[in-house]
Amino acid sequence: MPAKKKQPLKRTRWVYLKQIFTSKFQAGCLKAKLEENWQNGYEIPPWVEIRKLKENRYVVRYTYDE
């Protein structure tokens, strides 16, 4: 029986949006908008995250497939 080759782990690639938000609510609104655009599409929807920065500000990032 041949040995199975290990597949290299594919690293997730993130796209950070340029805009920085002062409240989590503002970032959440953009997150919902990004997710909604993919709801009725034929592609796999992206993962969308809100990341907190040091100064109590927020940034939104999402994934894409190559």
Residue pairs with C-beta under 8 A, 6 or more apart in sequence:
12 47
12 63
13 63
13 64
13 66
14 49
14 61
14 62
14 63
15 61
15 62
15 63
15 64
16 59
16 60
16 61
17 30
17 59
17 60
17 61
17 62
19 30
19 59
19 60
20 53
20 57
20 58
20 59
21 27
21 30
21 57
21 58
21 59
21 60
22 57
22 58
23 58
24 50
24 52
24 58
26 58
27 50
27 58
27 59
27 60
28 50
30 60
31 48
31 49
31 50
31 60
34 46
34 48
34 60
34 62
35 45
35 46
35 48
38 44
38 45
38 46
39 45
44 65
46 62
46 63
46 64
47 62
47 63
48 60
48 61
48 62
48 63
49 60
49 61
49 62
50 58
50 59
50 60
51 58
51 59
51 60
51 61
52 58
53 59
